[in-house]
Amino acid sequence: MEKFGKSQPVKRVEDVRFLTGAGRYVDDLAPANALVAYVFRSPVAHARITSLEITEAFAAEGVRAVFSAAELEAAGMTIAMNGAVVENRDGTKGAAPMRPILAKDKLRYVGEPVAVVVADTMAQAKDAAELIVLDYEDLPAKLDVAPGGALVHEDVADNLAFDWGLGDAAATEAAFAEAAHRVRLEVDDNRIIANSMEPRGCYAEPEGDRLHVAINGQGVWVQKSQLARALGVDAETLRVTNPDVGGGFGMKGMFYPEYPVIAHAARHLNMPVRWMSDRTEAMLSDNGGRDLVSVAELAFDADHRITAYRVRTRCNLGAYNSQFGQPIQTTLFSRVLMGVYDVQTTWLQVEGYYTNTTQVDAYRGAGRPEAIYVLERVMDRAARELSVDPWELRRKNFIKPDQFPYRTATDETYDVGDFDKVMQRAMKEADVTGFPERKQADAEKGKLRGIGLCYYIESILGDPAEGAKVVFEDDGMVTIYVGTQSNGQGHETVYAQFLADQTGIPADQIQVVQGDSDLIKEGGGTGGSRSVTVQNNATLATVSVMTEAFTAFLADEMGVPASGISFDDERFRADGSNLTPTMLEVAEMAREQGRDDLLTHEARAKLEARSFPNGCHVTEVVVDPDTGVTDVDRYIVVDDFGNLINPLLAEGQVHGGVVQGIGQAITERVAFDEDGQLLTATFMDYALPRADDVPMIYFTSEPVPSTANIMGMKGCGEAGTVGALAAVANGVQDALWDRGVRQADMPFTPLRVWELLSNGSVAAE
């Protein structure tokens, strides 16, 4: 693995562009003559449409077109959107009610798109939207995640989208019956709004017989196939691009209703059309995250070893199946169901419900943070009820190093791990032995200090295959075309750095091209922490192809057999030859001889197995019992990401993930009123974490290189969030425990914490 030991903390090259205002985002790039679209949205959560009149709006000044579902269908579009479904426990498929691009017959959540106005200016589009006449018959809003209530879809009984299970229910029940100890905890995982720095947007423009659609998403190929399906055209007539993207977090990985409407408008009017969401519009219409409640149960033998684990979850899908909503809390949740613990008897049952709220889909971690949160909360509760040290309880139940590769109860194969080594390092870095003194010092000030622990593992998701293409340009630069899509992770730096490490080409002579379906024919986009591992695996394959081709070419130039030529990541060498050319020099030699075939190299590679990043988060929180204000005072992370390419960027990813976890745990609260109106639709009401809500985050790496890929890497993009939720929540629970509080659920806003303390205790049992 020595050849992958060049990792250096290189600063991100793209940051200069972003910090000096030179980033080129979708709203920067839309043609200057583009028409402007405005989306007219449902003002109510649940109603039957009795009439929708757009004639007067269409006649308004500056208006070029107005589209409702009827206009889209008349144009031959497929208005039903895709949504993955899971298999129910009885073998049937989960519910698949139609989700129209624009509302048809019913309104099902506040913010649902009803019509789109296209005009010369935004002011004209908004004025025209005021002239749309939408009459409707109000219906009761279904908001609770439980059977019954007003039907969101008439063809879905009890609003139950699916009833899914995995594991052995009977064996698990038997293990609980025989257990020496049983621990049960209900865990609420609150809904969040993703709130990327750049809201969603797109533009579309005719390009001859083709249509170019630019979307600030997390990949172009899903968008291209879905657009082709909606428009009823051959996918090759479409070019889809992603420019610079200001944050995604899973929320921008999906296909949304606005994109096909804008594409159709540009095609229909033969003019470019642009749409950009504003912040409140985004909060109403972007996919939300989390929103589930689980009952977790652990069975123990007399020696405190876990013998069985059972989870029953009810999750909120929102009004419709979003693209991956059903799999998130089922198949993805199950990937790390048992975490890092050696238990083979498990049962996971999940029920999904439709409600009159915005759809719920992937948010940083997509099912894995939810699973680890439930498990590590109930592990914390078990340590308390069994009067066992929480560190020792975990250590006793860890999968041991000599058990790898380890097949989990949910059919994942963990390749490597040394969880105790990582946890021991975390205990040292967190100065756990000094906690009682810090706790006492706060107690003397009237404050409550708690310590929280989470040991997480996550499974890298997404397409394991990816391609790369390397082109030696005439100006001496080298371009690498990639199939993933950066939305803030630093791919331009990492990919150039990795290619430089493997070829000796200076990183400042390498440019990274992404997000253009015409330039890269196939790719998996970004999501599931897959990008760097799968993309660099493809780069390795491309370097291998390139090295082989250059070696064959050099055999004649150097006068030696190809088998006698070696490449040492910087130069080609051969005994008996004075030539020691670099990759760039070989490319120039080939160009001079007219060998243009040697100037472009590409390959596609597939990882045969997933990697499993893991680590230990330790946090200390301080609660002011007089106000309920909770401060995260200390935060320590020790991660096993395997071999790192750029430790600086890995640390940045951890910091970002931890902050999002702190946000969900402490400040972010989504609230709907009884009629389904979103009460937290601005930053005046929805509290993102600020700099003063976050402590200095200590990060270090304790690597156990993966055997699932030649690079020994493990993904890191989502790990911070996966570990943060339970670490913070367990810290708050610890701080409140001595005051009799037995059930503490996120978000720990001042009012909620103050009420918990004021009410004394609400026991979970």
PEFENZI-V711410 format. One line per field, one symbol per residue. ss: DSSP state (H for helix, E for strand, L for the rest). phi: phi as a letter, one per 40 degrees, with the letter a starting at -180 (. if undefined). burial: + if it has 9 or more other C-alpha atoms within 8 Angstrom, else -. Layout:
BEGIN
ss = ???
phi = ???
burial = ???
END
This chain:
BEGIN
ss = LHHHLLLLLLLLLHHHHHHLLLLLEHHHHLLLLLEEEEEEELLLLLEEEEEEELHHHHLLLLEEEEELHHHHHHLLLLLELLLLLLELLLLLELLLLLLELLLLLEELLLLLEEEEEEELLHHHHHHHHLLLEEEEEELLLLLLLLLLLLLLLLLLHHHEEEEEEEELHHHHHHHHHHLLEEEEEEEEELLEELLLLLLLEEEEEEELLEEEEEELLLLLHHHHHHHHHHHLLLHHHEEEELLELLLLLLHHHLLLHHHHHHHHHHHHHLLLEEEELLHHHHHHHLLEELLEEEEEEEEELLLLLEEEEEEEEEEEEELLLLLLHHHHHHHHHHLLLLLLELLLLEEEEEEEEELLLLLELLLLLLLHHHHHHHHHHHHHHHHHHHLLLHHHHHHHHELLHHHLLEELLLLLEELLLLHHHHHHHHHHHLLHHHHHHHHHHHHLLLEEEEEEEEEEELLLLLLLEEEEEEEELLLLLEEEEELLLLLLLLHHHHHHHHHHHHHLLLHHHEEEELLELLLLLLLLLLLLLLHHHHHHHHHHHHHHHHHHHHHHHHHHHHLLLHHHEEELLLEEEELLLLLLLEHHHHHHHHHHLLLHHHLEEEEEEELLLLLLLEEEEEEEEEEELLLLLEEEEEEEEEEELELLLLHHHHHHHHHHHHHHHHHHHHHLLLLELLLLLELLLLLLLLLLLLHHHLLLEEEEELLLLLLLLLLLELLLLLHHHHHHHHHHHHHHHHHHHLLLLLLLLLLLLHHHHHHHHHLLLLLLL
phi = .ccbccdbcccccccdcccbgccbcdcccddccccbbbccbccbcaacccabbbdccccccgcbabbbdccccccgccccccacbbccccgccccbccbcdbdbgbbbachccbabbbacbcdcccccccccbbbabcbcccbccacggdccbccbcggccabbaahbccccccccccccbbbbacbbbccbbcfcdcccaaabacbgcbbbbbbcbbibcccccccdcccgbcdccbbbbbcdbcgbggdccbcbcccccccccccccfacbbabccccdcccbcdcbggabbbbbbbbcccgccbaabbbbbbccgcbccdbdccdcbccdcdbdcfbbcbbbaabbbbbbcbcbcdbacbehfgcccccdcccccccccdcccfbccccccdcbdccdccccbcccbgcbccaiaccccccccdcccfccccdcccccccccgbbbbbbbabbabbcbgccbababbbccccgcbbbcbccbcbhcgddccccccccccbgcdccbbbbbagacccbcaacgbiggcdccccccccdccccccccccccccdcccgbcdccbbbbgbbcbacgbccbccdccccccccccgcccccbbaabbbccacbbcaibbbbbbbbcccbgcbbccbabbbbbbgcbcbdcccccccdcccccccdccbbcbcbbcccgcccbbaccbbcccbdccbccbcbabbcbdcbcaccgcbcbcbddcdccdcccccccdcccdccgcbbbbccccdcccccdcccgabccc
burial = ---+--+----+-+--++------+++--+---+++++++++-+++++++-+-+-+++-+-++++++++--++---+++++-++++++----+++-+-++++++-+++++++++++++++++-+++-++-++-+-+----+++-+-----++---+--++++++++++---+--++--+-++++++++++++++-+--++++++++---+++++++++++++++++++++++--+-+++++++++++++++++++-+-+++++++++--++++++++---+++++++++++++++++++++---++++++++++++++++++++++++++-++++++++++++-++++++++++++++++++++++++++++++++++++++++---+-+--++--+++++--+-+-+++---++++++--++-+++--+----+--++--++---+++++++++++++++--++++++++++---+++++++++++--++++++++++++++++-+-++++-++++--+-++++++++++++++++++++++-+++-++++-+++-+-+-+--+++--+++++--+--+++++-++--++---+--++++++++++--++++++++++++++++--+++-++++++++++++++++++++-++++++++++++++++++-+--++++++++---++-+----++-+-+--++++++++-+++++++++++++++++++++++++++--+++++++++++-++++++--+++---
END
